[in-house]
Amino acid sequence: MPKCRSAAVPELRTAALPNSRSAQVPKCRGTEVPKRAEGRAPGSRFRGASSRHSNGRDRLRTRTREEDGVVDARVRWDRGNWLVWAQFALFLLLLLPGDPLWSATWITVLAALLVAAGLGVAVAGFAVLGRDLVVWVAPKPDAPLRTDGIYRLTRNPIYLGLMIAAAGWVLWRARIELVVVWLLLCVVLVIKAHVEQRRLLDAFGDDYLAYAERTPLLLFGRGIR
């Protein structure tokens, strides 16, 4: 019998379907989604900027405190501040014990009036200055120039009041050595007032110059001398 040749069955090639895994999807340019950095929250960039601003404010506050400390140190170590210690020492010397050398009713009444008047003038000066009061010869940094109240009559009501009150105290104590101490105290306070007016002129310029031209240093002496 004749041999039958087997017919070659043509191989069927499977066409790649669009949804097949082997199908390659063309990439579109410009559509790639940027990758998010690992470990960073969406708002971390804003928190970082806020932190930098906060650090800047902290450094500014620190620098301001340091500058204020430098200014305070300069005020405290002014060469004219020896007058502060001198006045305190003289006030303490007014407390020296001893029997009075003279005594009379009218002297006691006059002494009481002087003490009351002097303390009233000094307290009026304290009330106007308030927290801006300093014992040093230079004014407190950033303090305004005070020209109201008792300061319309004198540029140094506290010193004037202390000298008047100390005079009444010495008159009542009736001691020669205390009279000498009072005179020295007046000299120190007058010198201190002259030194302070120079510091105030440096701090306030023409405003203090105009104020000095119309207001005496103590009871007399207008202008800068």
Helices and strands as residue ranges (DSSP letters): H 44-76, G 79-81, H 82-93, H 105-129, G 130-132, G 149-152, H 157-173, H 176-204, H 206-214
